[in-house]
Structures are given as structure tokens and as C-alpha cells.
Amino acid sequence: CTMRYASSYERRLMEWCERSDDVVMFATYKHHKIRIPYVKPSTGRMTWYYPDFLIELSNNLTLLCEVKPAKLITHPPVAAKARAAVVACEELGHRYCFVSEHTLAALESPSLSSDLIDVFALGAYRRPA
């Protein structure tokens, strides 16, 4: 990969994006221009969240992805960013998802179906009711 990555999970996602015929374009947070305001739980102050990846798929779906181990997804700072990102994605017409080890395993599976929406739905974050 020519882009820098912060974890092996990010490297694996980048490698998959480079190989996949379904990916039109992808960019890391250092290369896309999306920033989302959110309230940081530890301080109660407004700050900016830059999602790890922007991925455009050939089916016209654009994903904002946060790459995290599954065990960290429910941590308060991560959940606060996710709540704000879901709202921003609704306004932009994008979809927000987490890419965890489970998502990566499904993407790397030799039996991957062509319906990537189902794979990324594994990491979909939905606002609490």
C-alpha cells in the first residue's frame, strides 16, 4: 500500500480495497475532507472526528468507516463518534460502519458474495432507539 496505516486492520482493509473490483475509490482520513463535530465524553466539549476511511463502491454506495477491534466499539469515545457520524451520513447520503476483525474476515473470505452491502452491514452502527 502506498498510504500509511495505523494498524494491521487498516492495512488489511487497504489491501482489500486495492484488490476489489467493487471499490471505485478509497481514502484514509489524511486524504479525505470529511470531519464530523461531536461531543467528547471525557470533556463535554465539541471537537472533530475524522473517520478512518472513505470508500466509494461501484454500486454508488459511499461508506465512512471506522476501523476498530470489536471489543472497542462500545467504548464511550468510539460510540460518541459513531452517533455523530450516523447523523452526518444520513445528511450526506452515505453509510457509516465499523470495520472490525469480523468484517475483515468476511471480506477476505474466498466465498465472499458479491453483495458487499451485507458484509459491511456486519459493522453497521445504528442509533439507539
N, CA, C and O of each residue as an XYZ file, in Angstrom:
516
protein
N       0.838     -1.191      0.000
C       0.000      0.000      0.000
C       0.876      1.244      0.000
O       1.914      1.274      0.661
N       0.474      2.248     -0.721
C       1.236      3.477     -0.758
C       0.826      4.440      0.347
O       1.584      5.346      0.692
N      -0.359      4.254      0.902
C      -0.814      5.106      2.000
C      -0.322      4.525      3.324
O      -0.053      3.329      3.441
N      -0.215      5.391      4.298
C       0.181      4.948      5.630
C      -1.029      4.387      6.363
O      -2.164      4.800      6.126
N      -0.770      3.448      7.248
C      -1.830      2.855      8.049
C      -1.384      2.819      9.501
O      -0.192      2.785      9.807
N      -2.384      2.827     10.397
C      -2.099      2.884     11.830
C      -2.194      1.531     12.515
O      -1.791      1.392     13.670
N      -2.723      0.531     11.818
C      -2.883     -0.790     12.426
C      -2.907     -1.857     11.347
O      -3.060     -1.556     10.163
N      -2.756     -3.099     11.764
C      -2.836     -4.201     10.795
C      -4.236     -4.293     10.209
O      -4.392     -4.705      9.059
N      -5.255     -3.918     10.970
C      -6.624     -3.923     10.447
C      -6.754     -2.912      9.304
O      -7.348     -3.212      8.268
N      -6.200     -1.724      9.498
C      -6.248     -0.710      8.436
C      -5.481     -1.197      7.212
O      -5.940     -1.011      6.085
N      -4.324     -1.818      7.416
C      -3.546     -2.353      6.294
C      -4.353     -3.397      5.535
O      -4.379     -3.388      4.305
N      -5.011     -4.295      6.259
C      -5.821     -5.329      5.602
C      -6.972     -4.719      4.804
O      -7.270     -5.179      3.702
N      -7.622     -3.690      5.349
C      -8.719     -3.043      4.622
C      -8.182     -2.349      3.364
O      -8.798     -2.429      2.302
N      -7.060     -1.682      3.478
C      -6.466     -1.016      2.317
C      -6.092     -2.030      1.231
O      -6.323     -1.789      0.046
N      -5.523     -3.144      1.633
C      -5.161     -4.181      0.660
C      -6.405     -4.729     -0.033
O      -6.399     -4.964     -1.241
N      -7.476     -4.930      0.745
C      -8.716     -5.410      0.145
C      -9.261     -4.378     -0.842
O      -9.680     -4.733     -1.944
N      -9.256     -3.108     -0.453
C      -9.749     -2.049     -1.345
C      -8.957     -2.017     -2.650
O      -9.529     -1.843     -3.726
N      -7.647     -2.184     -2.552
C      -6.817     -2.165     -3.753
C      -7.111     -3.348     -4.678
O      -7.019     -3.213     -5.898
N      -7.460     -4.495     -4.113
C      -7.737     -5.699     -4.914
C      -9.153     -5.759     -5.457
O      -9.388     -6.372     -6.498
N     -10.093     -5.137     -4.775
C     -11.507     -5.317     -5.090
C     -11.949     -4.543     -6.323
O     -11.683     -3.348     -6.451
N     -12.626     -5.239     -7.224
C     -13.224     -4.585     -8.383
C     -14.443     -3.754     -7.987
O     -14.908     -2.923     -8.767
N     -14.957     -3.973     -6.784
C     -16.139     -3.257     -6.313
C     -15.812     -1.885     -5.731
O     -16.713     -1.080     -5.498
N     -14.539     -1.619     -5.497
C     -14.127     -0.339     -4.916
C     -13.710      0.604     -6.036
O     -12.781      0.318     -6.792
N     -14.407      1.727     -6.131
C     -14.093      2.752     -7.130
C     -12.958      3.638     -6.618
O     -12.049      3.996     -7.368
N     -13.022      3.990     -5.319
C     -12.052      4.892     -4.720
C     -12.072      4.677     -3.218
O     -13.116      4.381     -2.636
N     -10.910      4.828     -2.594
C     -10.877      4.860     -1.136
C      -9.810      5.849     -0.695
O      -8.840      6.104     -1.409
N     -10.011      6.401      0.497
C      -9.061      7.370      1.047
C      -9.036      7.239      2.556
O     -10.056      6.967      3.190
N      -7.860      7.437      3.121
C      -7.736      7.454      4.576
C      -8.080      8.852      5.093
O      -8.247      9.788      4.311
N      -8.182      8.980      6.402
C      -8.572     10.260      6.996
C      -7.611     11.381      6.635
O      -7.996     12.550      6.669
N      -6.383     11.059      6.293
C      -5.431     12.107      5.916
C      -5.671     12.615      4.500
O      -5.128     13.646      4.104
N      -6.492     11.884      3.732
C      -6.696     12.243      2.334
C      -8.128     12.644      1.985
O      -8.347     13.295      0.964
N      -9.099     12.272      2.805
C     -10.465     12.735      2.538
C     -10.736     13.982      3.370
O     -10.011     14.270      4.322
N     -11.758     14.701      3.018
C     -12.008     16.011      3.643
C     -13.167     15.990      4.642
O     -13.663     17.047      5.031
N     -13.594     14.822      5.051
C     -14.769     14.748      5.928
C     -14.352     14.851      7.386
O     -13.507     14.094      7.865
N     -14.952     15.789      8.069
C     -14.769     15.913      9.514
C     -16.146     16.119     10.119
O     -16.993     16.813      9.558
N     -16.351     15.509     11.261
C     -17.677     15.483     11.877
C     -17.571     16.035     13.295
O     -16.754     15.562     14.085
N     -18.394     17.036     13.624
C     -18.363     17.550     15.000
C     -19.039     16.547     15.946
O     -20.048     15.931     15.601
N     -18.471     16.401     17.126
C     -19.076     15.537     18.150
C     -18.643     16.030     19.521
O     -17.671     16.772     19.657
N     -19.385     15.601     20.535
C     -19.061     15.973     21.911
C     -18.209     14.861     22.521
O     -18.639     13.711     22.613
N     -17.007     15.222     22.930
C     -16.081     14.268     23.538
C     -16.564     13.955     24.952
O     -16.658     14.862     25.778
N     -16.876     12.678     25.251
C     -17.459     12.339     26.558
C     -16.592     12.719     27.760
O     -17.122     13.104     28.802
N     -15.285     12.617     27.628
C     -14.413     12.879     28.777
C     -14.345     14.347     29.160
O     -14.030     14.675     30.304
N     -14.643     15.250     28.199
C     -14.532     16.683     28.491
C     -15.856     17.424     28.339
O     -16.022     18.520     28.874
N     -16.805     16.822     27.604
C     -18.064     17.508     27.330
C     -17.910     18.622     26.309
O     -18.826     19.425     26.127
N     -16.782     18.680     25.651
C     -16.511     19.745     24.681
C     -16.679     19.246     23.256
O     -16.446     18.075     22.955
N     -17.087     20.159     22.390
C     -17.204     19.864     20.968
C     -15.806     19.759     20.362
O     -14.934     20.587     20.627
N     -15.612     18.729     19.548
C     -14.349     18.545     18.843
C     -14.636     17.890     17.495
O     -15.799     17.706     17.137
N     -13.607     17.540     16.750
C     -13.784     16.987     15.408
C     -13.397     15.522     15.359
O     -12.437     15.089     15.997
N     -14.159     14.776     14.595
C     -13.891     13.362     14.334
C     -13.617     13.197     12.851
O     -14.382     13.682     12.018
N     -12.542     12.522     12.520
C     -12.161     12.232     11.143
C     -12.246     10.718     10.943
O     -11.358      9.997     11.398
N     -13.285     10.220     10.279
C     -13.406      8.763     10.087
C     -12.164      8.203      9.386
O     -11.553      8.869      8.550
N     -11.808      6.977      9.743
C     -10.590      6.360      9.216
C     -10.579      6.251      7.695
O      -9.561      6.522      7.059
N     -11.716      5.851      7.109
C     -11.755      5.618      5.667
C     -13.036      6.157      5.045
O     -14.103      6.168      5.658
N     -12.886      6.597      3.813
C     -13.996      6.893      2.917
C     -13.839      5.886      1.775
O     -12.787      5.829      1.138
N     -14.885      5.090      1.514
C     -14.826      4.081      0.457
C     -16.029      4.262     -0.454
O     -17.171      4.238      0.004
N     -15.772      4.442     -1.743
C     -16.851      4.521     -2.728
C     -16.904      3.197     -3.466
O     -15.908      2.747     -4.032
N     -18.089      2.570     -3.453
C     -18.273      1.283     -4.114
C     -18.919      1.464     -5.486
O     -19.544      2.489     -5.758
N     -18.763      0.470     -6.333
C     -19.281      0.542     -7.702
C     -20.808      0.564     -7.759
O     -21.379      0.916     -8.792
N     -21.477      0.194     -6.665
C     -22.946      0.248     -6.626
C     -23.448      1.618     -6.157
O     -24.609      1.757     -5.774
N     -22.573      2.626     -6.187
C     -22.882      4.009     -5.793
C     -23.059      4.205     -4.296
O     -23.545      5.252     -3.867
N     -22.679      3.230     -3.502
C     -22.721      3.367     -2.053
C     -21.397      3.945     -1.583
O     -20.330      3.477     -1.980
N     -21.471      4.971     -0.729
C     -20.273      5.553     -0.125
C     -20.294      5.247      1.360
O     -21.275      5.510      2.055
N     -19.201      4.691      1.826
C     -19.071      4.291      3.226
C     -18.074      5.182      3.947
O     -17.015      5.511      3.412
N     -18.422      5.568      5.162
C     -17.454      6.140      6.088
C     -17.181      5.036      7.093
O     -18.108      4.524      7.720
N     -15.934      4.669      7.249
C     -15.593      3.510      8.068
C     -14.642      3.878      9.200
O     -13.697      4.647      9.020
N     -14.913      3.319     10.350
C     -14.019      3.394     11.499
C     -13.468      1.987     11.692
O     -14.230      1.030     11.829
N     -12.161      1.864     11.702
C     -11.503      0.568     11.845
C     -11.141      0.376     13.310
O     -10.329      1.118     13.864
N     -11.756     -0.631     13.934
C     -11.559     -0.883     15.368
C     -11.745     -2.353     15.666
O     -12.553     -3.017     15.016
N     -11.006     -2.882     16.645
C     -11.328     -4.220     17.131
C     -12.746     -4.211     17.721
O     -13.173     -3.220     18.314
N     -13.450     -5.303     17.555
C     -14.841     -5.382     18.015
C     -14.986     -5.026     19.496
O     -15.988     -4.434     19.895
N     -14.001     -5.381     20.304
C     -14.111     -5.132     21.752
C     -14.088     -3.637     22.103
O     -14.462     -3.269     23.217
N     -13.660     -2.776     21.183
C     -13.592     -1.333     21.462
C     -14.797     -0.551     20.955
O     -14.943      0.629     21.275
N     -15.653     -1.182     20.177
C     -16.750     -0.471     19.524
C     -17.726      0.167     20.510
O     -18.316      1.205     20.208
N     -17.901     -0.432     21.671
C     -18.856      0.106     22.645
C     -18.236      1.100     23.625
O     -18.948      1.642     24.470
N     -16.943      1.350     23.536
C     -16.311      2.309     24.448
C     -16.915      3.703     24.221
O     -17.164      4.083     23.077
N     -17.151      4.464     25.293
C     -17.828      5.763     25.173
C     -17.275      6.714     24.114
O     -18.067      7.309     23.384
N     -15.950      6.890     23.992
C     -15.477      7.823     22.963
C     -15.796      7.334     21.542
O     -16.138      8.134     20.670
N     -15.685      6.046     21.319
C     -15.960      5.473     20.000
C     -17.455      5.575     19.692
O     -17.840      5.926     18.577
N     -18.290      5.270     20.680
C     -19.743      5.346     20.487
C     -20.200      6.785     20.233
O     -21.109      7.013     19.434
N     -19.580      7.750     20.903
C     -19.944      9.166     20.687
C     -19.628      9.591     19.254
O     -20.419     10.288     18.618
N     -18.476      9.170     18.754
C     -18.114      9.481     17.370
C     -19.092      8.813     16.402
O     -19.508      9.414     15.412
N     -19.449      7.570     16.701
C     -20.361      6.820     15.818
C     -21.733      7.485     15.753
O     -22.313      7.609     14.675
N     -22.248      7.910     16.896
C     -23.563      8.575     16.903
C     -23.543      9.817     16.014
O     -24.467     10.038     15.231
N     -22.495     10.623     16.135
C     -22.380     11.833     15.318
C     -22.196     11.477     13.840
O     -22.738     12.154     12.966
N     -21.440     10.424     13.563
C     -21.187     10.025     12.174
C     -22.450      9.519     11.493
O     -22.655      9.773     10.306
N     -23.300      8.807     12.227
C     -24.554      8.311     11.641
C     -25.410      9.485     11.184
O     -25.972      9.453     10.090
N     -25.512     10.517     12.011
C     -26.290     11.704     11.651
C     -25.684     12.369     10.413
O     -26.409     12.734      9.488
N     -24.368     12.526     10.393
C     -23.702     13.152      9.245
C     -23.914     12.317      7.984
O     -24.153     12.868      6.909
N     -23.830     11.002      8.109
C     -24.016     10.129      6.944
C     -25.433     10.219      6.399
O     -25.639     10.180      5.186
N     -26.413     10.339      7.294
C     -27.794     10.499      6.834
C     -27.929     11.771      6.002
O     -28.634     11.783      4.993
N     -27.261     12.830      6.419
C     -27.315     14.101      5.684
C     -26.565     14.021      4.354
O     -26.972     14.648      3.376
N     -25.472     13.253      4.313
C     -24.640     13.156      3.110
C     -25.096     12.063      2.141
O     -24.656     12.022      0.992
N     -25.978     11.181      2.609
C     -26.389     10.054      1.783
C     -25.361      8.932      1.778
O     -25.316      8.133      0.843
N     -24.540      8.868      2.810
C     -23.526      7.823      2.960
C     -23.995      6.817      4.007
O     -25.076      6.955      4.580
N     -23.175      5.814      4.244
C     -23.436      4.830      5.293
C     -22.204      4.750      6.186
O     -21.073      4.749      5.701
N     -22.434      4.682      7.491
C     -21.344      4.583      8.458
C     -21.232      3.152      8.930
O     -22.240      2.486      9.168
N     -20.011      2.682      9.065
C     -19.842      1.326      9.600
C     -18.504      1.196     10.307
O     -17.564      1.953     10.067
N     -18.458      0.210     11.185
C     -17.216     -0.201     11.811
C     -16.630     -1.326     10.976
O     -17.361     -2.174     10.463
N     -15.328     -1.332     10.841
C     -14.639     -2.459     10.222
C     -13.815     -3.091     11.338
O     -12.803     -2.544     11.776
N     -14.274     -4.255     11.783
C     -13.605     -4.988     12.852
C     -12.971     -6.240     12.257
O     -12.984     -6.440     11.042
N     -12.426     -7.064     13.114
C     -11.854     -8.324     12.648
C     -12.916     -9.199     11.982
O     -12.600     -9.994     11.097
N     -14.164     -9.057     12.402
C     -15.253     -9.845     11.817
C     -15.553     -9.388     10.385
O     -15.745    -10.214      9.493
N     -15.591     -8.085     10.176
C     -15.813     -7.545      8.824
C     -14.668     -7.949      7.904
O     -14.892     -8.370      6.769
N     -13.440     -7.819      8.399
C     -12.275     -8.167      7.584
C     -12.282     -9.647      7.205
O     -11.960     -9.999      6.071
N     -12.644    -10.507      8.147
C     -12.702    -11.942      7.849
C     -13.723    -12.222      6.755
O     -13.480    -13.045      5.873
N     -14.863    -11.541      6.809
C     -15.898    -11.739      5.784
C     -15.410    -11.223      4.433
O     -15.650    -11.863      3.408
N     -14.728    -10.074      4.414
C     -14.222     -9.517      3.159
C     -13.150    -10.410      2.542
O     -13.070    -10.541      1.321
N     -12.332    -11.019      3.387
C     -11.222    -11.838      2.906
C     -11.617    -13.284      2.619
O     -10.804    -14.068      2.129
N     -12.854    -13.630      2.922
C     -13.319    -14.998      2.710
C     -13.353    -15.340      1.224
O     -13.806    -14.535      0.410
N     -12.873    -16.536      0.866
C     -12.939    -16.925     -0.546
C     -14.376    -17.103     -1.038
O     -14.623    -17.105     -2.245
N     -15.311    -17.249     -0.123
C     -16.714    -17.432     -0.517
C     -17.502    -16.131     -0.432
O     -18.727    -16.150     -0.317
N     -16.795    -14.990     -0.489
C     -17.454    -13.686     -0.407
C     -18.516    -13.553     -1.489
O     -18.254    -13.751     -2.675
N     -19.714    -13.213     -1.047
C     -20.775    -12.975     -2.029
C     -20.518    -11.632     -2.683
O     -19.725    -10.835     -2.181
N     -21.174    -11.380     -3.785
C     -20.964    -10.113     -4.476
C     -21.723     -8.968     -3.812
O     -21.563     -7.813     -4.206
N     -22.539     -9.270     -2.820
C     -23.310     -8.222     -2.161
C     -22.542     -7.655     -0.971
O     -22.687     -8.127      0.157
N     -21.733     -6.649     -1.233
C     -20.897     -6.059     -0.194
C     -21.706     -5.333      0.863
O     -21.239     -5.134      1.985
N     -22.914     -4.937      0.507
C     -23.749     -4.256      1.494
C     -23.964     -5.171      2.695
O     -23.952     -4.711      3.837
N     -24.160     -6.468      2.443
C     -24.339     -7.416      3.544
C     -23.083     -7.526      4.396
O     -23.168     -7.615      5.621
N     -21.926     -7.520      3.759
C     -20.667     -7.629      4.504
C     -20.465     -6.406      5.377
O     -20.168     -6.532      6.565
N     -20.624     -5.224      4.800
C     -20.420     -4.013      5.589
C     -21.531     -3.812      6.613
O     -21.345     -3.093      7.595
N     -22.672     -4.433      6.396
C     -23.755     -4.358      7.398
C     -23.328     -5.045      8.693
O     -23.875     -4.745      9.754
N     -22.362     -5.960      8.626
C     -21.847     -6.589      9.843
C     -21.342     -5.537     10.825
O     -21.438     -5.710     12.041
N     -20.805     -4.446     10.284
C     -20.260     -3.399     11.125
C     -21.107     -2.161     11.193
O     -20.665     -1.133     11.707
N     -22.326     -2.237     10.680
C     -23.182     -1.058     10.656
C     -23.501     -0.598     12.074
O     -23.797     -1.405     12.954
N     -23.435      0.677     12.269
C     -23.813      1.256     13.557
C     -25.185      1.883     13.405
O     -25.430      2.677     12.497
N     -26.048      1.520     14.289
C     -27.390      2.102     14.259
C     -27.608      2.907     15.535
O     -27.194      2.521     16.628
N     -28.259      4.015     15.351
C     -28.549      4.849     16.523
C     -29.461      4.121     17.478
O     -30.419      3.473     17.057
N     -29.169      4.221     18.777
C     -30.080      3.624     19.755
C     -31.460      4.281     19.645
O     -31.574      5.478     19.384
N     -32.498      3.476     19.849
C     -33.875      3.988     19.743
C     -34.201      4.910     20.891
O     -35.313      5.433     20.967
